[in-house]
Amino acid sequence: MAQAPLLSTPLRQLAQQLESRTRTGEELVEAAIDAAKTGDHGAYVSWRPESALELARAGDKVRASGGNTGPLMGIPVSVKDLFGVPGFPTYAGCSRALPEHWQQAGPLIHALQSQLAPVVGKTHCVELAFGGLGTNSHWGTPRNPWDKRVHRVPGGSSSGAGVSLINGTAALALGTDTAGSVRVPATMTGVAGLKLTAGRWPTSQIVPLSSTLDTPGLLAHRVDDLAYAFSALDPVVRKQGRQLPAVPDLASLTFGVPSAFFWEDCSPGIAETVEQALRSLERAGARLVRFNLWGLDEIYGLFLQGGVAAPELAAFIRQELPEIMPALDPNVAARLRTAGELPAWEYIHRLDLIKRLSVSAANELQGIDALLMPTVTLTPPAVDSLDEPGAYAAANMQALRNTAMVNYLGLCGLTLPVGKDKAGMPVGLQLLKGPWQEGRLLAIGQAVERCLGFGPDILGSCP
């Protein structure tokens, strides 16, 4: 069996090793460099390990003199190529670099930099983040590491993020999530992913898709890793020195399980794998109850019509990047084609619908500890199969269906790997809570993870 990459070690353990100086940040970045030599599966659009090594060595010197700049000090991180990172061009999946001001760091990258967390590179994404499969006609599509024979999609739009974790070149990945762009690639590449409540973390200096729905997010090997990184980066936790809620006993939890919608059209083995996970939770003492959210059909219909992301992206392009229109990825251009025809009254109606149904969903979820379901119902398709007429649009909508509802209903969400489907590809379990409850969600996710097992142990080594 292949040896697990060093950077798949739990984040808390890596941090303890760095603090005790039994490992150095330089060693961790060198491990990322070594891992890249054996194949990075196309994770990165910009790979800059030299600057990461310099920062890691600087951090090691600070630590040697008794200093400590934060929990992520020395931890190698990959960053989705929507974030401004000084020293890196920002393409946002486009055919050419965006104007230089998009290289400037926003608050989240500042938080990484202040903790001396080395950024090893910027990962590929769907052009302007507008797609859930991870394809890109300009830069190519990163290869899903779990299939050596077939070039399958890695999920998107943070298409290189999960790949960077599985191939051992990063210990933590930053992505964004507008309709599932953290949770879909996390699921398809077999890692954990956290989607925050929109507005919880600032989005400045992140190239926008939807000003209404965008939120930064995290990908890591385990829910516990996500909890560790969330504590290190969340502005409220950092400023007030709060502790995340304690991990609860499963026997104290009541989980809602939808009876339809989220289970429809599952590829072979996905529903069965998630159901097996639910039975394991029930045997461990958790209470499972049937629970269906009101208004799903209405919000899903809105999503199928393009929601608010298409008109908001069209407005951004017209305002900031009009010159890129002729060169847009055909799959992105097709989804934008009718956005300019949307009447103002219809756009405002959609915003009002999102607001109304979000309030309703938050109230409904107060009666349970979390809502559980498959994260993605689709086996990652082969890239070649998407060339068939209508294949991309159908697969994209199915990949995003279960995750997009979370964004449109204003919830926070978490996914963790629970097994493999009939094709041998990872399957994710999604946990949902009401807005602004990320701390409690992560604690519940840790309880679930302790029962079911950690992703790297469940899935085994990547082929």
C-alpha positions as CSV (number, residue, x, y, z in Angstrom):
1,M,0.0,0.0,0.0
2,A,1.3,3.5,-0.9
3,Q,2.5,5.6,2.0
4,A,0.2,8.5,2.9
5,P,1.6,11.9,2.1
6,L,3.1,13.8,5.0
7,L,0.7,16.7,4.5
8,S,-2.3,14.4,5.0
9,T,-1.2,14.3,8.7
10,P,-3.9,15.9,10.9
11,L,-3.4,19.6,11.1
12,R,-3.3,19.6,14.9
13,Q,-0.6,17.0,14.9
14,L,1.4,19.0,12.3
15,A,1.0,22.1,14.4
16,Q,2.2,20.3,17.5
17,Q,5.2,18.9,15.7
18,L,6.1,22.4,14.5
19,E,5.6,23.9,18.0
20,S,7.8,21.2,19.6
21,R,10.3,21.7,16.7
22,T,10.3,18.0,15.8
23,R,9.4,19.2,12.4
24,T,10.0,22.5,10.5
25,G,7.9,24.5,8.1
26,E,10.7,24.0,5.6
27,E,10.3,20.3,5.8
28,L,6.6,20.6,5.2
29,V,7.1,22.7,2.1
30,E,9.8,20.4,0.9
31,A,7.3,17.5,1.3
32,A,4.9,19.4,-1.0
33,I,7.6,19.9,-3.6
34,D,8.5,16.2,-3.5
35,A,4.8,15.2,-3.8
36,A,4.5,17.5,-6.9
37,K,7.4,15.6,-8.6
38,T,5.3,12.4,-8.6
39,G,2.4,14.1,-10.3
40,D,0.1,17.0,-9.3
41,H,-2.8,15.9,-11.5
42,G,-3.0,19.4,-12.9
43,A,-4.0,21.0,-9.6
44,Y,-2.2,24.3,-10.0
45,V,-2.3,27.2,-12.4
46,S,0.6,28.9,-10.5
47,W,3.0,26.7,-8.6
48,R,5.5,28.9,-6.5
49,P,7.2,26.6,-4.0
50,E,10.3,28.8,-3.8
51,S,8.5,31.7,-2.2
52,A,6.7,29.3,0.1
53,L,10.1,27.9,1.2
54,E,11.4,31.4,1.9
55,L,8.4,32.1,4.1
56,A,8.6,28.7,5.9
57,R,12.3,29.3,6.7
58,A,11.5,32.8,8.0
59,G,8.8,31.2,10.2
60,D,11.2,28.6,11.5
61,K,13.6,31.3,12.5
62,V,10.8,33.2,14.4
63,R,9.9,29.9,16.1
64,A,13.5,29.2,17.0
65,S,13.7,32.6,18.8
66,G,10.5,31.8,20.8
67,G,8.0,33.4,18.6
68,N,4.6,32.1,17.4
69,T,2.5,33.9,14.8
70,G,-0.6,31.7,14.9
71,P,-2.1,28.2,14.6
72,L,-1.3,28.0,10.8
73,M,2.3,29.0,11.1
74,G,4.3,26.8,8.8
75,I,1.3,24.9,7.4
76,P,1.4,24.7,3.5
77,V,-1.8,26.0,2.0
78,S,-3.1,26.1,-1.6
79,V,-5.4,28.9,-2.6
80,K,-8.1,29.0,-5.4
81,D,-7.2,31.3,-8.2
82,L,-10.0,33.7,-7.4
83,F,-8.2,35.1,-4.4
84,G,-5.7,38.0,-4.7
85,V,-2.3,36.7,-3.4
86,P,0.7,39.1,-3.7
87,G,3.3,37.7,-6.1
88,F,0.8,35.6,-8.0
89,P,-1.2,36.6,-11.1
90,T,-4.9,36.1,-10.8
91,Y,-6.6,34.4,-13.8
92,A,-9.9,33.4,-12.2
93,G,-9.9,30.6,-14.8
94,C,-9.8,33.1,-17.7
95,S,-7.5,32.9,-20.7
96,R,-5.4,35.8,-19.5
97,A,-4.5,37.4,-16.2
98,L,-6.9,39.9,-14.7
99,P,-5.8,43.5,-14.0
100,E,-3.0,43.8,-11.4
101,H,-5.1,45.1,-8.6
102,W,-6.6,41.6,-8.3
103,Q,-3.3,40.4,-7.0
104,Q,-3.7,42.4,-3.8
105,A,-4.5,40.4,-0.6
106,G,-7.9,40.6,1.0
107,P,-8.6,40.0,4.7
108,L,-8.5,36.1,4.5
109,I,-5.1,36.1,2.7
110,H,-3.9,38.7,5.2
111,A,-4.9,36.4,8.0
112,L,-2.8,33.6,6.4
113,Q,0.2,35.9,5.8
114,S,0.1,37.3,9.3
115,Q,0.4,33.7,10.6
116,L,3.3,32.9,8.2
117,A,1.3,30.1,6.5
118,P,3.2,29.4,3.2
119,V,1.1,29.6,0.1
120,V,2.5,26.9,-2.2
121,G,0.4,27.8,-5.3
122,K,-2.9,28.9,-6.7
123,T,-5.2,26.1,-7.8
124,H,-7.2,25.8,-11.0
125,C,-10.9,26.8,-11.1
126,V,-13.7,26.9,-13.5
127,E,-13.7,30.2,-15.4
128,L,-15.1,32.9,-13.1
129,A,-16.2,30.0,-10.8
130,F,-19.3,29.5,-12.9
131,G,-19.6,25.7,-13.0
132,G,-19.8,22.7,-10.7
133,L,-17.8,20.0,-12.6
134,G,-14.3,21.6,-12.7
135,T,-13.8,21.9,-16.5
136,N,-11.9,24.7,-18.1
137,S,-11.4,25.1,-21.9
138,H,-8.5,27.5,-21.4
139,W,-6.3,25.6,-18.9
140,G,-7.6,22.1,-19.1
141,T,-9.4,20.1,-16.3
142,P,-7.5,18.8,-13.3
143,R,-7.6,15.0,-13.2
144,N,-9.6,13.3,-10.4
145,P,-6.9,11.3,-8.6
146,W,-9.2,8.4,-7.7
147,D,-9.3,7.0,-11.3
148,K,-6.0,6.3,-12.9
149,R,-7.5,5.0,-16.1
150,V,-10.2,7.5,-16.9
151,H,-9.8,11.3,-16.8
152,R,-12.8,12.2,-14.6
153,V,-13.7,15.7,-13.4
154,P,-12.6,16.7,-9.9
155,G,-15.7,18.8,-9.2
156,G,-15.8,22.6,-9.3
157,S,-15.5,25.4,-9.3
158,S,-12.6,25.0,-6.9
159,S,-11.3,22.3,-9.2
160,G,-7.7,22.1,-8.1
161,A,-8.4,22.5,-4.3
162,G,-9.3,18.9,-3.4
163,V,-6.7,17.6,-5.8
164,S,-4.0,19.6,-4.1
165,L,-4.8,17.8,-0.8
166,I,-5.0,14.3,-2.2
167,N,-1.7,14.6,-4.1
168,G,0.1,15.8,-1.0
169,T,1.1,19.3,-2.1
170,A,-1.0,21.2,0.5
171,A,-2.3,20.5,4.0
172,L,-5.2,23.0,3.7
173,A,-7.0,24.4,0.7
174,L,-8.9,27.7,0.4
175,G,-11.9,27.7,-2.0
176,T,-15.1,29.6,-2.6
177,D,-18.7,28.4,-2.6
178,T,-21.6,30.0,-4.5
179,A,-23.7,26.9,-5.3
180,G,-21.4,24.1,-4.0
181,S,-18.0,25.1,-5.3
182,V,-16.3,23.9,-2.1
183,R,-18.5,20.9,-1.2
184,V,-18.7,19.4,-4.8
185,P,-14.9,19.2,-5.3
186,A,-14.4,18.1,-1.7
187,T,-16.9,15.2,-2.3
188,M,-15.6,14.2,-5.7
189,T,-11.9,14.1,-4.4
190,G,-12.7,12.5,-1.1
191,V,-11.9,15.2,1.4
192,A,-14.0,17.4,3.9
193,G,-15.3,20.8,3.0
194,L,-16.9,23.7,4.8
195,K,-19.4,26.2,3.3
196,L,-19.8,29.2,5.5
197,T,-22.9,31.4,5.9
198,A,-22.6,34.2,3.3
199,G,-21.3,37.3,5.0
200,R,-19.5,35.4,7.8
201,W,-16.1,35.9,6.1
202,P,-15.3,38.9,3.9
203,T,-15.1,38.4,0.2
204,S,-13.0,41.5,-0.7
205,Q,-10.2,40.8,-3.2
206,I,-11.9,37.6,-4.2
207,V,-13.1,37.7,-7.9
208,P,-16.9,37.6,-7.5
209,L,-19.4,35.3,-9.1
210,S,-22.5,36.3,-7.1
211,S,-22.4,39.2,-4.7
212,T,-25.5,37.6,-3.0
213,L,-24.3,34.0,-2.6
214,D,-20.5,34.0,-2.6
215,T,-18.6,32.9,0.4
216,P,-15.0,31.7,1.0
217,G,-14.6,28.1,2.3
218,L,-12.2,25.5,3.4
219,L,-11.1,22.0,2.2
220,A,-9.1,19.6,4.3
221,H,-8.7,15.8,4.9
222,R,-10.9,15.7,8.0
223,V,-13.7,17.7,9.7
224,D,-11.3,18.1,12.7
225,D,-8.8,19.8,10.3
226,L,-11.6,22.1,9.2
227,A,-12.4,23.0,12.8
228,Y,-8.7,23.7,13.5
229,A,-8.4,25.9,10.4
230,F,-11.8,27.7,11.0
231,S,-10.7,28.6,14.6
232,A,-7.4,30.0,13.2
233,L,-9.1,32.1,10.5
234,D,-12.6,33.1,11.7
235,P,-12.5,36.8,12.6
236,V,-15.0,36.5,15.5
237,V,-13.1,33.5,17.0
238,R,-9.7,35.2,16.6
239,K,-10.7,38.6,17.9
240,Q,-12.7,37.3,20.9
241,G,-10.6,34.3,21.7
242,R,-13.6,32.0,21.7
243,Q,-13.5,28.3,21.8
244,L,-15.5,26.2,19.4
245,P,-18.4,24.2,21.0
246,A,-17.4,20.9,22.6
247,V,-17.9,17.8,20.5
248,P,-21.3,16.3,21.5
249,D,-22.3,12.8,22.3
250,L,-24.1,11.3,19.3
251,A,-26.8,9.9,21.6
252,S,-27.7,13.5,22.4
253,L,-28.3,14.4,18.7
254,T,-31.4,14.4,16.5
255,F,-30.8,14.4,12.8
256,G,-33.3,15.2,10.1
257,V,-33.2,13.0,7.0
258,P,-35.2,14.2,3.9
259,S,-37.4,11.5,2.3
260,A,-37.1,12.8,-1.3
261,F,-35.4,15.4,-3.6
262,F,-31.9,15.1,-2.2
263,W,-31.9,11.4,-2.9
264,E,-33.2,11.6,-6.5
265,D,-31.2,10.2,-9.4
266,C,-28.3,9.0,-7.4
267,S,-25.5,7.2,-9.4
268,P,-25.1,3.6,-8.4
269,G,-23.7,3.1,-4.9
270,I,-24.1,6.7,-3.7
271,A,-27.5,6.4,-1.9
272,E,-26.5,3.0,-0.5
273,T,-23.2,4.3,0.9
274,V,-24.9,7.3,2.6
275,E,-27.7,5.1,4.0
276,Q,-25.1,2.8,5.5
277,A,-23.5,5.8,7.2
278,L,-26.8,6.9,8.6
279,R,-27.5,3.4,10.0
280,S,-24.1,3.5,11.7
281,L,-25.0,6.8,13.3
282,E,-28.3,5.4,14.5
283,R,-26.6,2.3,15.9
284,A,-24.3,4.7,17.8
285,G,-27.3,6.4,19.5
286,A,-28.2,9.2,17.2
287,R,-31.9,9.8,16.6
288,L,-33.0,10.0,12.9
289,V,-36.3,11.6,12.0
290,R,-37.9,12.3,8.6
291,F,-37.6,16.0,7.8
292,N,-38.5,17.8,4.6
293,L,-37.7,21.5,4.1
294,W,-40.6,23.6,2.9
295,G,-40.1,25.6,-0.4
296,L,-37.5,23.3,-2.0
297,D,-39.4,23.1,-5.3
298,E,-39.7,26.8,-5.5
299,I,-36.0,27.5,-4.7
300,Y,-34.9,24.7,-7.1
301,G,-37.0,26.2,-9.8
302,L,-35.3,29.5,-9.3
303,F,-31.9,27.8,-9.5
304,L,-32.8,26.2,-12.8
305,Q,-33.7,29.6,-14.2
306,G,-30.2,30.9,-13.4
307,G,-31.0,32.2,-10.0
308,V,-29.1,35.5,-9.2
309,A,-25.6,34.3,-10.0
310,A,-25.9,34.7,-13.8
311,P,-27.1,38.3,-13.8
312,E,-24.7,39.3,-11.0
313,L,-21.7,37.8,-12.9
314,A,-22.9,39.4,-16.1
315,A,-23.0,42.8,-14.3
316,F,-19.5,42.2,-13.0
317,I,-18.1,41.3,-16.4
318,R,-19.7,44.3,-18.0
319,Q,-18.4,46.6,-15.4
320,E,-14.9,45.2,-14.8
321,L,-13.9,42.9,-17.6
322,P,-15.8,43.6,-20.8
323,E,-12.9,42.6,-23.0
324,I,-13.1,38.9,-21.9
325,M,-16.6,38.3,-23.3
326,P,-15.5,37.0,-26.8
327,A,-13.0,34.5,-25.2
328,L,-15.3,33.0,-22.5
329,D,-15.4,29.3,-22.0
330,P,-18.3,28.1,-24.1
331,N,-20.0,26.4,-21.1
332,V,-19.7,29.7,-19.1
333,A,-20.9,31.8,-22.1
334,A,-23.9,29.6,-22.6
335,R,-25.1,30.1,-19.0
336,L,-24.6,33.9,-19.3
337,R,-26.3,34.3,-22.7
338,T,-29.8,35.3,-21.4
339,A,-28.7,37.0,-18.2
340,G,-28.7,40.4,-19.8
341,E,-32.3,40.0,-20.7
342,L,-33.5,39.6,-17.2
343,P,-35.9,42.4,-16.1
344,A,-35.0,44.4,-13.0
345,W,-38.3,43.4,-11.4
346,E,-37.6,39.7,-11.9
347,Y,-34.1,40.1,-10.3
348,I,-35.6,41.8,-7.3
349,H,-38.3,39.2,-7.1
350,R,-35.6,36.5,-7.0
351,L,-33.8,38.3,-4.2
352,D,-37.0,38.6,-2.2
353,L,-37.7,34.9,-2.7
354,I,-34.3,33.9,-1.4
355,K,-34.7,36.1,1.6
356,R,-38.2,34.8,2.5
357,L,-37.3,31.1,2.1
358,S,-34.0,31.5,3.9
359,V,-35.9,32.8,7.0
360,S,-38.3,29.9,6.8
361,A,-35.5,27.3,6.4
362,A,-33.6,28.8,9.4
363,N,-36.7,28.5,11.6
364,E,-37.4,25.0,10.5
365,L,-33.9,23.7,11.2
366,Q,-34.2,24.9,14.8
367,G,-36.1,21.7,15.6
368,I,-33.2,19.4,14.8
369,D,-29.4,19.3,15.3
370,A,-28.5,18.9,11.6
371,L,-30.0,17.9,8.3
372,L,-28.3,14.9,6.6
373,M,-28.2,13.9,3.0
374,P,-25.9,12.9,0.1
375,T,-23.7,15.9,-0.8
376,V,-23.5,15.0,-4.5
377,T,-25.7,12.4,-6.3
378,L,-23.5,12.1,-9.4
379,T,-20.4,9.9,-9.9
380,P,-17.7,12.2,-11.3
381,P,-18.2,11.9,-15.1
382,A,-15.4,11.3,-17.6
383,V,-14.3,14.6,-19.2
384,D,-14.8,13.2,-22.7
385,S,-18.4,12.3,-21.9
386,L,-19.3,15.9,-21.5
387,D,-18.7,16.6,-25.2
388,E,-22.0,15.0,-26.1
389,P,-24.8,17.5,-26.8
390,G,-26.5,18.6,-23.5
391,A,-24.3,16.3,-21.4
392,Y,-22.4,19.2,-19.7
393,A,-25.6,21.1,-18.7
394,A,-27.3,18.0,-17.3
395,A,-24.3,16.8,-15.3
396,N,-23.5,20.3,-14.0
397,M,-27.1,20.8,-12.7
398,Q,-27.1,17.4,-11.1
399,A,-23.7,17.9,-9.5
400,L,-24.9,21.2,-7.9
401,R,-28.5,20.3,-7.1
402,N,-28.0,19.2,-3.4
403,T,-25.4,21.8,-2.6
404,A,-26.9,24.9,-4.3
405,M,-30.1,24.6,-2.2
406,V,-27.9,25.4,0.8
407,N,-26.6,28.6,-0.7
408,Y,-30.0,29.7,-1.8
409,L,-31.5,29.0,1.6
410,G,-28.8,30.9,3.5
411,L,-27.5,27.9,5.5
412,C,-24.0,26.7,6.4
413,G,-23.0,23.3,5.2
414,L,-20.3,20.6,5.7
415,T,-19.4,17.5,3.7
416,L,-17.2,14.6,4.8
417,P,-16.3,11.4,2.9
418,V,-18.1,8.2,4.0
419,G,-17.1,5.6,1.4
420,K,-17.1,4.9,-2.4
421,D,-19.7,4.4,-5.0
422,K,-19.9,1.5,-7.5
423,A,-17.3,3.2,-9.7
424,G,-14.9,3.4,-6.9
425,M,-15.2,7.2,-6.5
426,P,-15.6,9.0,-3.2
427,V,-19.1,9.6,-1.7
428,G,-19.9,12.5,0.6
429,L,-22.4,13.0,3.5
430,Q,-23.7,16.6,3.8
431,L,-24.6,18.2,7.1
432,L,-26.6,21.4,7.2
433,K,-27.4,23.9,9.9
434,G,-29.0,27.3,10.1
435,P,-27.0,30.5,9.4
436,W,-24.1,31.6,11.6
437,Q,-23.9,28.2,13.3
438,E,-20.5,27.0,11.9
439,G,-19.0,26.3,15.3
440,R,-21.8,24.0,16.3
441,L,-21.9,22.4,12.8
442,L,-18.2,21.6,13.0
443,A,-18.6,20.1,16.5
444,I,-21.5,17.9,15.2
445,G,-19.4,17.0,12.2
446,Q,-16.6,15.9,14.4
447,A,-18.9,13.6,16.4
448,V,-20.1,12.1,13.1
449,E,-16.5,11.7,11.9
450,R,-15.5,9.9,15.2
451,C,-18.3,7.5,14.7
452,L,-17.9,6.8,11.0
453,G,-14.1,7.1,10.7
454,F,-11.7,9.7,9.2
455,G,-11.8,10.1,5.5
456,P,-8.2,8.9,4.8
457,D,-8.9,5.7,6.8
458,I,-12.3,5.1,5.1
459,L,-11.1,5.7,1.5
460,G,-7.6,4.3,1.8
461,S,-4.7,5.4,-0.3
462,C,-5.4,7.0,-3.7
463,P,-4.4,4.7,-6.6
